[in-house]
Amino acid sequence: MSNRANWATAGFWRSRFAFDAQEAVRPGCGARPGLWRQLLRHVSFRFWQFGEWKDVEIDDRLPTKYGKLCFMRSEDRNEFWSALLEKAYAKLNGSYEALSGGNQAEAMVDFTGGLCETFDMRRAPPNLYNIMVQANNACSLMGCAIESEQLEGHLSNGLITGHAYSVTDVKKVRLNNGMEESLVRVRNPWGNECEWKGDWSDHSHKWSSVSQGEKDKLGMDQRDDGEFWMSYKDFSSQFQQDRDLPFGPGVHVQQRQGRGSQEAPMGDVPGVRPVEAQRQRRRLSQQHRQLPHERTVSH
């Protein structure tokens, strides 16, 4: 997997769990029987840009080197949806090189058409973990990053600065002594051994205080696959710079307003702001690299 496009990769990965793969190709066409068998030479994807859905059509040829895909690829050698999606997104942005750096929130909005809220962990609301639990239960997309001037800097605790991560689960685990621990599961889009090494990591002694039944409920996996658990306390301290929570239409979160709390549509929650303006400034700077007629022209 290409390391340089991790901000988009994190969005791709989380989208895989949030949406049916066929619907991700083109909303409204996913129910057609044998859709994938019919896609012989051309594939059409739909992305949300500047307030409207844009169709991007590509052929099914993918860049390879020595018989292997150059960029995004699946562990299953017969699965190509992610590489095709990446190619369509690269076309929308002008080139693969245009994906070399960016904002993870932008990618998530492009894939869903939803709104995004960014939390600075240094000033996060006291009920942020509850918000994350509700968002996770609603299959919302979540990501996190350690912002730094040093891109892809390796820390001694296993985390990487200037690198986009996906949040793939938020759960409370019951310990053998009857207490509970708030956990967050995070995934490095590289999908390799670069994982968190602290408490609740794959080989942490903390897991000895959890029954096998609880581990099974969490889907505990000790492979070097880039995915790991960590406590919410560590999560909020390690990812202190930025926290992105994209939400799709109809999702409700619990926000504190005055005394008590209430349910509110995400579009009505103060602080929610679409990233269209930020994206537009970035796209204008890359305009010279845009391909003409990006909606329908194959390449």
C-alpha positions as CSV (number, residue, x, y, z in Angstrom):
1,M,0.0,0.0,0.0
2,S,1.3,3.5,-0.9
3,N,2.4,5.3,2.3
4,R,2.0,8.7,0.8
5,A,-1.8,8.7,0.4
6,N,-2.7,7.6,3.9
7,W,-5.1,10.5,4.4
8,A,-7.3,9.2,1.6
9,T,-6.6,5.5,2.4
10,A,-7.9,6.0,5.9
11,G,-11.1,7.3,4.5
12,F,-11.4,4.4,2.0
13,W,-10.8,1.8,4.7
14,R,-13.5,3.2,7.0
15,S,-15.9,3.6,4.1
16,R,-15.6,-0.1,3.5
17,F,-17.4,-0.8,6.8
18,A,-19.9,2.0,6.6
19,F,-21.3,1.3,3.2
20,D,-22.2,-1.7,1.1
21,A,-19.4,-2.1,-1.4
22,Q,-21.8,-2.2,-4.4
23,E,-23.5,1.0,-3.2
24,A,-20.1,2.6,-3.0
25,V,-19.7,2.2,-6.7
26,R,-22.8,4.2,-7.5
27,P,-25.7,5.0,-5.2
28,G,-28.9,3.5,-6.5
29,C,-27.2,0.9,-8.6
30,G,-26.0,-1.5,-5.9
31,A,-29.2,-3.5,-5.9
32,R,-28.7,-4.7,-9.4
33,P,-28.0,-8.4,-9.5
34,G,-24.5,-9.4,-10.7
35,L,-23.3,-5.8,-10.7
36,W,-19.7,-6.6,-10.3
37,R,-19.9,-9.4,-13.0
38,Q,-21.2,-6.7,-15.5
39,L,-18.3,-4.3,-14.8
40,L,-16.0,-5.6,-17.6
41,R,-14.0,-2.6,-18.8
42,H,-15.5,0.6,-17.2
43,V,-16.5,1.5,-13.7
44,S,-18.4,4.6,-12.5
45,F,-18.0,6.1,-9.1
46,R,-19.9,9.0,-7.5
47,F,-18.3,11.6,-5.3
48,W,-19.6,14.6,-3.5
49,Q,-18.0,17.9,-4.5
50,F,-19.0,21.5,-4.1
51,G,-22.5,20.7,-3.2
52,E,-23.3,18.1,-5.8
53,W,-22.7,14.5,-6.7
54,K,-20.1,14.0,-9.5
55,D,-19.8,10.9,-11.6
56,V,-16.3,9.8,-12.5
57,E,-15.9,7.0,-15.0
58,I,-12.6,5.0,-15.3
59,D,-11.5,1.9,-17.1
60,D,-10.4,-1.1,-15.1
61,R,-6.6,-0.9,-15.9
62,L,-4.6,-0.3,-12.8
63,P,-0.9,0.7,-12.5
64,T,1.4,-2.1,-11.5
65,K,5.1,-2.8,-11.1
66,Y,6.6,-6.3,-11.2
67,G,3.1,-7.7,-11.3
68,K,1.9,-6.0,-8.2
69,L,-0.4,-3.0,-7.8
70,C,1.6,0.2,-7.2
71,F,-0.7,1.9,-4.7
72,M,-3.7,0.7,-2.7
73,R,-4.4,-3.0,-2.7
74,S,-6.3,-5.6,-0.6
75,E,-5.0,-8.6,1.2
76,D,-7.3,-10.6,-1.1
77,R,-5.5,-10.7,-4.5
78,N,-8.9,-11.1,-6.2
79,E,-10.4,-7.9,-4.6
80,F,-9.9,-4.7,-6.5
81,W,-12.7,-2.3,-5.4
82,S,-10.3,-0.2,-3.3
83,A,-7.8,0.2,-6.1
84,L,-10.5,1.2,-8.5
85,L,-11.9,3.7,-6.0
86,E,-8.5,5.2,-5.5
87,K,-8.0,5.5,-9.3
88,A,-11.3,7.3,-9.6
89,Y,-10.5,9.6,-6.7
90,A,-7.1,10.4,-8.3
91,K,-8.8,11.3,-11.5
92,L,-11.2,13.6,-9.7
93,N,-8.2,15.3,-8.1
94,G,-6.1,15.4,-11.3
95,S,-3.5,12.7,-10.7
96,Y,-2.2,10.1,-8.2
97,E,0.4,12.7,-7.2
98,A,-2.5,15.0,-6.1
99,L,-3.3,12.4,-3.3
100,S,0.2,12.7,-1.8
101,G,-1.1,14.9,1.0
102,G,-4.4,16.3,2.2
103,N,-7.1,16.3,4.8
104,Q,-8.7,13.1,5.9
105,A,-12.0,14.9,6.5
106,E,-12.1,16.1,2.9
107,A,-11.8,12.5,1.7
108,M,-14.6,11.3,4.0
109,V,-16.9,14.1,2.9
110,D,-16.2,13.4,-0.7
111,F,-17.2,9.8,-0.3
112,T,-20.4,10.4,1.8
113,G,-21.7,13.9,1.2
114,G,-22.0,14.2,5.0
115,L,-20.9,16.9,7.4
116,C,-17.7,16.9,9.4
117,E,-16.9,18.1,12.9
118,T,-13.3,18.5,14.0
119,F,-12.4,18.2,17.7
120,D,-9.2,19.6,19.2
121,M,-8.5,17.0,21.9
122,R,-7.0,19.8,24.1
123,R,-10.4,21.4,24.2
124,A,-12.6,18.5,23.6
125,P,-16.1,18.4,25.3
126,P,-16.2,16.2,28.4
127,N,-18.7,13.8,26.8
128,L,-16.7,13.2,23.7
129,Y,-16.3,9.5,24.3
130,N,-20.1,9.2,24.5
131,I,-20.4,11.1,21.2
132,M,-17.9,8.7,19.7
133,V,-19.8,5.6,21.0
134,Q,-23.1,7.0,19.4
135,A,-21.3,7.8,16.2
136,N,-19.8,4.4,16.0
137,N,-23.1,2.7,16.6
138,A,-24.6,4.8,13.8
139,C,-21.7,3.6,11.4
140,S,-20.4,7.1,11.1
141,L,-16.9,7.6,9.8
142,M,-14.2,8.6,12.3
143,G,-10.5,9.4,12.0
144,C,-7.7,10.8,14.0
145,A,-4.2,12.1,13.5
146,I,-1.1,13.5,15.3
147,E,-0.5,16.8,13.6
148,S,3.2,17.6,13.3
149,E,5.6,19.4,11.0
150,Q,7.3,16.0,10.6
151,L,5.3,13.9,8.2
152,E,5.3,10.2,9.0
153,G,7.7,10.5,11.9
154,H,7.9,7.3,13.9
155,L,7.5,7.7,17.7
156,S,8.9,5.3,20.3
157,N,5.3,4.3,21.3
158,G,4.6,3.0,17.8
159,L,2.5,5.9,16.6
160,I,3.3,8.0,13.5
161,T,3.1,11.8,13.4
162,G,1.6,13.6,10.4
163,H,-0.3,10.4,9.5
164,A,-4.0,9.7,9.2
165,Y,-5.6,6.9,11.2
166,S,-9.1,5.4,11.1
167,V,-11.2,4.8,14.2
168,T,-12.8,1.4,13.6
169,D,-14.6,0.7,16.9
170,V,-15.4,2.3,20.3
171,K,-16.3,-0.1,23.1
172,K,-16.2,-0.5,26.9
173,V,-14.7,-3.7,28.1
174,R,-15.6,-5.4,31.4
175,L,-12.6,-6.4,33.5
176,N,-12.4,-9.5,35.7
177,N,-12.8,-7.3,38.8
178,G,-16.1,-6.0,37.6
179,M,-14.9,-2.5,36.5
180,E,-15.0,-1.2,32.9
181,E,-12.4,0.3,30.7
182,S,-13.2,2.7,27.8
183,L,-11.4,1.6,24.7
184,V,-10.9,2.9,21.1
185,R,-9.8,0.7,18.2
186,V,-7.6,2.5,15.7
187,R,-6.2,1.4,12.4
188,N,-3.0,2.4,10.6
189,P,-4.0,2.3,6.9
190,W,-0.6,0.8,6.1
191,G,-1.9,-2.4,7.5
192,N,1.5,-3.5,8.9
193,E,3.4,-3.8,12.2
194,C,3.5,-0.1,12.8
195,E,1.1,-0.2,15.8
196,W,0.6,1.3,19.3
197,K,2.9,-0.3,21.8
198,G,1.3,1.0,25.1
199,D,-1.5,-0.2,27.3
200,W,-4.1,-2.3,25.6
201,S,-2.0,-2.8,22.5
202,D,-1.9,-6.3,20.9
203,H,0.5,-7.8,23.4
204,S,-0.2,-5.6,26.5
205,H,-0.4,-7.2,29.9
206,K,-3.7,-5.4,30.4
207,W,-5.5,-8.1,28.4
208,S,-4.7,-10.6,31.2
209,S,-7.4,-8.8,33.2
210,V,-10.1,-9.5,30.6
211,S,-11.9,-12.8,30.1
212,Q,-11.7,-14.7,26.8
213,G,-15.4,-14.1,26.3
214,E,-14.9,-10.3,26.5
215,K,-11.9,-10.6,24.1
216,D,-14.1,-12.5,21.6
217,K,-16.8,-9.8,21.8
218,L,-14.2,-7.2,20.9
219,G,-12.8,-9.3,18.1
220,M,-9.4,-9.2,19.7
221,D,-6.7,-9.9,17.0
222,Q,-3.0,-9.9,17.7
223,R,-1.8,-9.9,14.1
224,D,0.5,-7.2,12.8
225,D,-2.3,-5.8,10.7
226,G,-2.1,-2.1,11.7
227,E,-5.1,-2.3,13.9
228,F,-4.9,-1.9,17.7
229,W,-6.8,-1.0,20.8
230,M,-5.9,1.7,23.2
231,S,-7.6,3.3,26.2
232,Y,-9.6,6.4,25.6
233,K,-7.3,8.2,28.1
234,D,-4.3,7.4,26.0
235,F,-6.2,8.1,22.8
236,S,-7.1,11.6,23.9
237,S,-3.6,12.4,25.1
238,Q,-1.7,10.9,22.1
239,F,-4.0,12.4,19.4
240,Q,-4.2,15.7,21.1
241,Q,-3.8,17.8,18.0
242,D,-6.9,16.9,16.0
243,R,-9.9,14.8,16.0
244,D,-12.3,14.4,13.0
245,L,-15.8,13.0,13.2
246,P,-17.6,12.9,9.9
247,F,-21.3,12.1,10.2
248,G,-23.8,11.1,7.5
249,P,-27.3,12.4,7.1
250,G,-29.8,11.5,9.9
251,V,-27.1,10.7,12.5
252,H,-27.9,12.0,16.0
253,V,-25.3,12.7,18.7
254,Q,-25.7,13.7,22.3
255,Q,-24.4,17.2,23.1
256,R,-24.4,19.0,26.4
257,Q,-26.4,22.3,26.3
258,G,-27.0,23.9,29.6
259,R,-28.3,21.4,32.2
260,G,-28.5,17.8,31.1
261,S,-28.2,16.7,27.5
262,Q,-30.4,16.3,24.5
263,E,-30.6,14.6,21.1
264,A,-30.0,16.8,18.1
265,P,-29.6,16.3,14.4
266,M,-25.9,16.7,13.5
267,G,-26.8,19.5,11.1
268,D,-28.2,21.5,14.0
269,V,-25.3,21.0,16.4
270,P,-23.2,24.1,16.9
271,G,-19.6,23.8,15.7
272,V,-20.4,21.5,12.8
273,R,-18.8,22.9,9.6
274,P,-18.5,21.5,6.1
275,V,-15.1,21.4,4.6
276,E,-16.1,22.6,1.2
277,A,-14.4,26.0,1.5
278,Q,-11.1,24.5,2.7
279,R,-11.3,22.0,-0.2
280,Q,-12.0,24.7,-2.7
281,R,-8.9,26.6,-1.8
282,R,-6.8,23.4,-2.1
283,R,-8.3,22.5,-5.4
284,L,-7.8,25.9,-6.9
285,S,-4.1,25.7,-6.1
286,Q,-4.0,22.4,-8.1
287,Q,-6.2,23.6,-10.9
288,H,-3.4,23.3,-13.4
289,R,-3.3,19.6,-12.8
290,Q,-7.0,19.0,-13.3
291,L,-8.1,16.7,-16.1
292,P,-10.8,18.1,-18.5
293,H,-14.3,16.6,-18.4
294,E,-13.5,14.6,-15.3
295,R,-17.0,13.3,-15.0
296,T,-17.1,11.1,-18.0
297,V,-13.7,10.8,-19.8
298,S,-11.9,7.5,-19.2
299,H,-8.2,7.2,-19.0
